[in-house]
């Protein structure tokens, strides 16, 4: 996805740019950030790197509010970035705001 700066927020596209239960990647100076869309059209942003072996979370399967890493099937919570037990670790989470279907991303990880 392309990005346009607007103050502290980067415009990354509209909701329909991301497939339902899918992801798109935003390339930033901070590294790749995956923007996920759930079946309920909720949007989340995580560093595109599994805390286990660095797998690309954007290529994983979104189910509920989790994404399964494509390398070793670790489940990462989209709303917290925390690996689901018994796995341990955390992918950095980034703030998202939506205005009139346009998605904005902040690079200030939470």
C-alpha positions in Angstrom: 0.0 0.0 0.0 1.2 3.5 -0.6 1.4 6.0 2.2 0.7 9.8 2.4 1.8 11.8 5.5 -0.8 13.9 7.3 0.7 15.2 10.5 1.5 12.3 12.8 -0.7 10.0 10.7 0.0 8.3 7.4 -2.9 7.8 5.0 -2.6 4.2 3.8 -5.7 3.6 1.7 -9.3 2.7 2.2 -10.9 -0.2 4.0 -11.8 -2.0 0.7 -8.1 -2.0 -0.3 -7.7 -4.8 2.2 -9.5 -8.1 1.5 -11.8 -9.4 4.3 -9.7 -11.7 6.5 -6.6 -10.5 4.8 -3.8 -8.0 5.0 -1.7 -5.4 3.1 1.8 -4.2 3.9 2.9 -0.7 4.4 6.7 -0.1 3.9 8.0 2.4 6.3 11.4 3.6 7.5 10.5 1.7 10.7 10.1 -1.5 8.8 7.1 -3.3 7.3 3.8 -2.9 9.0 0.9 -5.2 8.2 -2.6 -3.7 8.1 -5.3 -6.4 8.8 -9.0 -6.5 8.2 -11.3 -8.9 10.1 -14.6 -10.3 8.9 -16.3 -7.6 10.9 -14.3 -4.9 9.1 -12.2 -4.1 12.1 -8.7 -2.8 11.1 -5.5 -3.5 13.0 -1.8 -2.8 12.4 1.1 -4.9 13.6 4.8 -5.1 12.7 4.9 -7.6 9.9 7.2 -9.9 11.9 6.2 -12.8 14.0 7.9 -12.7 17.5 8.9 -16.4 17.0 11.0 -16.7 13.9 10.2 -13.4 12.1 7.7 -14.8 9.7 5.6 -12.4 7.7 2.3 -12.0 9.6 0.8 -10.3 6.5 0.9 -13.7 4.8 -0.9 -15.5 7.6 -4.6 -16.4 7.9 -6.8 -14.0 9.8 -9.4 -15.7 12.0 -11.5 -13.8 14.5 -9.2 -11.2 16.0 -6.1 -13.3 15.5 -3.6 -14.0 12.7 -1.8 -17.3 12.3 1.9 -17.0 11.3 2.5 -18.8 8.0 5.8 -20.3 9.2 4.9 -22.2 12.4 1.2 -21.4 13.0 1.7 -19.2 16.0 -1.5 -17.2 16.7 -1.0 -13.5 17.4 -3.8 -11.3 18.8 -4.5 -8.5 16.4 -5.8 -6.1 19.1 -2.8 -6.5 21.4 0.0 -8.0 19.3 0.6 -10.7 22.0 1.1 -14.3 21.1 -1.7 -16.6 22.2 -0.7 -19.1 24.9 1.1 -21.4 25.1 3.3 -19.3 22.7 5.0 -16.2 24.1 6.1 -13.0 22.6 4.7 -9.8 21.1 4.6 -8.1 17.7 4.6 -4.3 17.9 1.1 -2.8 17.6 0.4 0.5 15.8 -2.5 2.9 16.2 -5.1 3.1 13.5 -7.8 5.6 12.9 -10.5 5.5 10.2 -12.2 8.6 8.8 -14.9 8.1 6.1 -13.4 4.7 5.1 -9.9 6.1 4.8 -7.3 4.3 7.0 -4.6 6.3 8.9 -1.6 4.7 10.6 0.6 6.2 13.3 4.2 5.0 13.5 4.2 5.4 17.3 4.0 1.8 18.3 2.0 0.9 21.4 
